[in-house]
């Protein structure tokens, strides 16, 4: 599926956002960092990550950070609050789309 840059939306802070099926604007938060000093190795994040943005060692997949869908489940279930997620500015998302288009 081809993504048109003109169709990408942003929230009031300039971060990439999209419309949900209910018509609400949602700003996903993508994996930024995992604090391994806080991590309790409970693996709840691994169990919930449908896109496998976290590997079996509890690290963010560095070769393909876009694999994270921004659902936030990993951070929500982390009892140690060791996962940091952040929205992506719309300008950065546009650059990611362009880069991905050019690598095909």
ChimeraX attribute file (.defattr): number of C-alpha atoms within 10 A of each C-alpha:
attribute: neighborCount
match mode: 1-to-1
recipient: residues
	/A:1	3
	/A:2	6
	/A:3	11
	/A:4	10
	/A:5	14
	/A:6	7
	/A:7	8
	/A:8	15
	/A:9	16
	/A:10	19
	/A:11	14
	/A:12	8
	/A:13	10
	/A:14	14
	/A:15	20
	/A:16	23
	/A:17	22
	/A:18	17
	/A:19	13
	/A:20	9
	/A:21	7
	/A:22	6
	/A:23	8
	/A:24	10
	/A:25	15
	/A:26	14
	/A:27	22
	/A:28	19
	/A:29	20
	/A:30	20
	/A:31	25
	/A:32	14
	/A:33	13
	/A:34	18
	/A:35	13
	/A:36	12
	/A:37	8
	/A:38	12
	/A:39	16
	/A:40	13
	/A:41	13
	/A:42	12
	/A:43	15
	/A:44	16
	/A:45	23
	/A:46	20
	/A:47	13
	/A:48	13
	/A:49	17
	/A:50	15
	/A:51	13
	/A:52	16
	/A:53	24
	/A:54	22
	/A:55	13
	/A:56	11
	/A:57	9
	/A:58	17
	/A:59	14
	/A:60	19
	/A:61	16
	/A:62	11
	/A:63	7
	/A:64	9
	/A:65	14
	/A:66	17
	/A:67	17
	/A:68	21
	/A:69	16
	/A:70	19
	/A:71	17
	/A:72	20
	/A:73	15
	/A:74	24
	/A:75	19
	/A:76	12
	/A:77	15
	/A:78	17
	/A:79	14
	/A:80	14
	/A:81	15
	/A:82	17
	/A:83	21
	/A:84	15
	/A:85	18
	/A:86	15
	/A:87	18
	/A:88	20
	/A:89	15
	/A:90	19
	/A:91	14
	/A:92	12
	/A:93	18
	/A:94	18
	/A:95	12
	/A:96	13
	/A:97	15
	/A:98	14
	/A:99	11
	/A:100	11
	/A:101	11
	/A:102	8
	/A:103	6
	/A:104	5
